[in-house]
Amino acid sequence: MPAPNPLKHALTAKIPQIGCWSVIPSPHVAELIAGAGFDWIMLDAEHTPSDPVLMMQLLQAVQAERERPTSAVVRPPWNDPVLIKQYLDIGAQSLLLPFVQTEEEAQRAVAATRYPPHGTRGMGGATRSARFGRDANYVQTAQDELCLIVQVETAEALERLEAIASVEGVDGVFIGPGDLSASLGVPGDTGHPKVREAIRSAIRRILACNKAPGIILLDQAHVSECLEQGALFVAVATDVVMLRKSADQVAHEFKSRFGASR
């Protein structure tokens, strides 16, 4: 039997899950963040120089944390069945698939996570996900603990939101605020009133489909607002921004007091 997926069960029970987005493709960093106490950590392969080999090392690093365990979520670079197969085979139990635009694309994503006759996932033999073949029941039970979240990030996808969210096998729908702001004509301005209204409406509509809404926001007030509206899968920080801000702050503090001006 595959290991239980705490994230999937928490979202089903409508328990908000607070996470951190990791874009620094380093097992050392992933393990450090995994022990911080977040409910989940996003291991990103869409906007990072990562690949399945490195991703397996990131998963191993996250899973090494025992005292304060966190759920690992993998974002492949694309909603592609070959990539989905690879990330599932190396042990990912939760996937966030970017740029899902239609009901059909959501259906193909679900199919890529299921073995025949329920889907199209290829049989991989002694994969890490099956404990290298030691889990004889993996093929029959794998989908029970898989958590599939699809990402909607354009005005066009929002028009089809109910159809996408209602696909059986989709556990949650993640709102991509950055790309959504660009799609709505205000690129990068995720706090713009029309972006905020689109997010507010999307959260309500996803909940009405009995699925878990998710989002990433670094503005604490906006994060609190989304959680109050019912968002259940929320990233509140990214490793690179935390590192950048801390580095900038320390450098400025000491350079302003003791360093030469440049």
Secondary structure by P-SEA (a helix, b strand, c coil): cccccaaaaaaaaccbbbbbbbccccaaaaaaaaaccccbbbbccccccccaaaaaaaaaaaaccccbbbbbbbbcccccaaaaaaaaaacccbbbbcccccaaaaaaaaaaaccccccccccccccccccccccccccccccccbbbbbbbccaaaaaaaaaaaacccccbbbbbaaaaaaaaccccccccaaaaaaaaaaaaaaaaacbbbbbbbccaaaaaaaaaacccbbbcccaaaaaaaaaaaaaaaaaacccccc
